[in-house]
Amino acid sequence: MRSTDHQGRLLRLAKALKPNLLVKALSGAPVLWLLLPEDDSAGMTVHRLFARQCWQDGDGSECAVLVAGAGAMLPALLIAATVYSWRCGSRVRRETGKSIVRQWLEQLAVGCRVGVSPPWYYMFEFYRPEIRERARDYLYRSETKSGIYDMLRRQRGCTDSTERLRDKAAFAAHCHANGLSVVRTLAVARNGQIDGDIELPAADLFFKPIKGAGGRGASRWFSDGPDHYLASDGTRVTRAALTEHLRTLSQDEAYVVRLHLAPHSDIRDLTAGALPTVRLVTCLNQDEDPEATHAVFRMPRSPDVVVDNFHAGGIASAVDLVSGELGTATDMGLTAESRWFEQHPTTGAQVVGRTLPHWPAVVALGAAAHRLFPDQVAIGWDIAILEDGPCLVEGNKSPDLDILQRTTRSPAGDSRLGTLLAHHMKQAFSDRQVTAY
């Protein structure tokens, strides 16, 4: 039961090596986007201001990494294009008739022209010409994660609200104190101790690192009688053993304990086991009031996976913001078996055309939650839909846009979200030579 300890150590090591800076540098985007022709589109405004700030914000060592990364971009691009062509090329050839060599060459072309790394060529289906011609309108992980979100937070001084979003126990307490429906914290374990030394209840439980992301380190424990629990793999442990396991986990990083919730009965056939959630993105508009701009419904498809994360092998479907209706579901698009689904691949339940219950309340809850963190420009809300209504699970200070753009097959740069991000980037960093939105 100690595998999650090692995952935590590896993640902390990876963060110390600044992988986001390396990915950003190897993409070539901080250089290429400054060389692209100027236009007044929201996407290009975000690209250019991001690239400029990379150089202005970076210290000497970071700028040196950006220069070195630009120099190493072509070799890295050649290697990555070869790897992903081998991984996904045969599937795309069957779908489109486009040869693997042609796909490989297109990855090099779009990479050198726009700074798009090969995984996103397949994720966003740039092998389709009508989508590839809009490549400059997409917003990429290399500029959002540890990019524009961090830049805006530093400029706006979001220290307190950022810490509340990172700390799941503090987040739950803050939302509960302000009257919002949120998954309650049963216990917090840190430094080998459980706060208050409480006894774990005889209920289905969910453990997660208090500052974890992406489902890392999460585990699910089903109550099996008054004094036993079952792990996802069927391992049966006593309450005392599970308590000791929690204490051991917390020696490396703090953990939060929550109840494991069941989804609304109308959508239980859309999961293979873990709790499905809505990812609702809200962004401050020009009047500093939050607007919902995108929503996707994330569905686990393996009984062995305890989270619904897109990057953990789940599928997701775009949600119509007005009606709550689901579109076609998909995975990340990065394997030989990737495809689009009208029915859930595990349960067989219909996905397309389904309407999520309590939908207006879901959107209202996300907007209300954002008002509790008013200095954050954009937040991604994970919201569970329970029998009695929506319930906040957590807020994400750097919402992933891959899932939004993949499921909608359209770029965020020319969406309402792109317009608002461009507005805030210009307010913070522009010399005001660009026409205001």
C-alpha positions, -999 to +999 in steps of 0.1 A: +000+000+000+030+023-002+032+030-040+017+065-036+046+075-014+070+069-042+048+087-067+049+118-044+087+117-042+090+114-079+066+143-085+085+165-062+118+156-079+102+164-113+090+198-101+125+206-089+138+200-124+113+226-138+098+204-166+073+230-176+101+254-184+119+227-205+087+219-224+081+255-230+116+260-243+117+229-265+084+239-282+101+270-295+070+290-288+087+319-268+107+326-300+083+316-328+053+334-315+072+367-315+080+362-352+044+354-364+026+382-382+006+404-359-032+404-360-060+414-336-072+379-328-075+369-292-054+338-297-025+357-312-027+384-286-023+357-259+005+340-278+025+372-283+021+386-248+029+352-233+061+350-254+072+385-245+066+379-208+087+347-209+117+369-217+108+398-195+099+377-164+127+351-167+160+355-149+193+349-166+192+311-162+156+308-174+164+329-205+194+307-212+171+277-211+148+293-235+176+300-259+190+265-256+156+251-260+150+270-292+183+256-305+173+221-296+138+224-309+143+208-343+161+176-330+134+173-303+107+178-329+122+151-351+123+126-323+088+134-310+073+133-345+088+099-351+076+085-318+040+098-322+038+088-359+047+053-348+021+054-320-008+070-338+000+071-375-016+038-385-049+048-369-049+081-387-040+065-420-070+042-416-093+071-408-081+096-434-060+078-460-031+101-451+003+083-452+025+081-420+053+099-439+029+128-447+017+129-411+054+131-400+061+159-424+030+179-413+041+176-376+075+191-385+058+219-405+033+229-379+059+226-352+084+249-369+057+273-380+036+276-348+055+258-321+031+229-318+046+197-304+036+164-320+013+151-292-010+181-300-010+174-337-028+141-329-048+154-299-063+183-318-065+163-351-043+187-371-040+159-396-074+173-408-066+203-430-096+223-419-086+221-383-048+225-389-054+258-406-067+271-372-036+259-353-027+295-343-060+299-326-055+270-302-040+277-267-013+252-257-003+236-225+032+251-228+017+286-225-011+280-200+003+256-174+030+275-155+025+302-182-002+328-185-020+316-154+011+321-133+019+354-150-016+368-142-015+356-106+018+373-100+006+405-115-027+404-095-012+393-062-033+362-057-012+345-029-040+338-004-066+326-029-040+305-047-031+287-015-068+281-007-073+265-041-042+243-037-051+231-002-081+209-005-090+211+032-088+249+032-108+250+000-136+229+014-137+249+047-138+282+028-166+271+005-186+255+033-183+287+055-198+307+026-228+284+022-217+265-009-223+228-014-188+211-012-174+177-004-166+179+033-133+170+048-135+141+073-099+142+084-064+156+075-033+135+080+001+151+080+036+142+094+024+108+104-005+121+125-042+124+119-056+158+130-077+154+161-067+117+161-103+108+149-114+073+140-121+065+104-159+060+099-175+029+087-182+044+052-168+044+017-137+067+019-115+086-006-079+095+002-060+122-018-029+143-013-040+176+001-022+195-027-022+167-053-033+172-089-045+150-117-056+121-095-020+114-083-019+094-051-057+090-048-072+058-034-107+045-028-117+024+002-151+007+003-166-001+038-169-039+042-185-043+076-181-024+108-143-027+109-130-035+074-124-018+041-119-031+005-093-014-018-100-011-055-080-042-062-100-062-037-075-061-008-093-063+025-078-044+055-089-036+090-097-001+102-065-001+122-044-012+092-060+015+070-054+041+097-018+031+099-015+033+061-029+068+061-004+078+087+024+063+067+013+082+035+012+115+054+049+112+064+058+123+028+029+147+022-004+157+038-035+138+028-072+146+030-099+121+038-134+125+023-165+104+018-165+085-015-197+099-032-222+083-055-234+101-086-270+110-095-290+080-105-296+094-140-259+093-148-246+062-129-245+043-162-219+068-175-191+056-152-173+023-148-169+029-110-153+062-100-172+094-095-178+113-128-175+150-126-182+181-146-152+203-154-166+238-156-143+267-165-152+302-154-133+333-163-136+369-151-151+391-177-143+427-185-164+438-154-145+413-132-175+391-128-171+353-135-186+338-166-188+301-175-171+296-208-167+258-212-179+226-196-170+190-202-183+158-185-155+134-175-164+097-173-141+069-160-141+039-183-120+014-162-133-001-129-097-002-116-093+036-119-103+057-089-105+091-106-121+104-137-092+124-150-089+127-188-051+121-185-057+090-164-074+072-193-109+085-189-132+099-216-149+132-217-178+149-236-184+185-243-214+199-225-237+225-240-236+254-215-272+263-220-289+230-221-265+206-203-266+182-233-237+159-239-218+157-272-197+129-286-172+115-260-135+109-266-102+101-250-070+122-254-064+109-289-028+098-283-030+060-288-035+036-316-069+028-302-081+064-297-116+071-310-148+090-305-177+074-287-215+078-289-219+052-262-199+047-231-172+021-241-175+001-209-212+003-198-227+007-233-249+036-221-258+063-246-237+095-242-247+117-271-279+136-265-280+129-228-289+159-206-271+162-172-294+167-142-294+199-122-276+216-150-285+253-143-275+247-107-241+233-118-233+265-138-246+287-110-225+269-084-193+274-105-199+311-108-208+315-071-176+296-062-155+319-084-168+349-065-151+335-034-117+337-052-123+371-070-086+378-078-082+346-099-087+352-136-097+316-146-106+286-125-115+250-135-142+236-112-147+199-106-183+195-097-201+162-089-238+159-097-254+141-067-290+131-062-298+163-043-279+186-066-243+197-076-214+196-051-180+212-055-151+187-054-122+211-059-111+242-078-081+242-102-061+273-104-046+264-138-074+247-157-063+224-185-075+235-219-065+203-237-097+186-227-119+216-237-103+219-272-102+182-278-138+175-270-152+205-289-128+201-318-124+239-317-097+263-305-101+281-272-083+311-286-113+323-306-138+313-279-152+335-252-125+322-229-098+333-254-113+367-256-113+372-219-078+358-214-066+382-241-083+411-223-066+403-190-032+397-206-035+431-223-047+448-191-017+434-173+011+435-198+002+452-231+017+485-242-019+491-255-009+490-292-035+464-297-072+473-301-092+466-270-120+440-271 
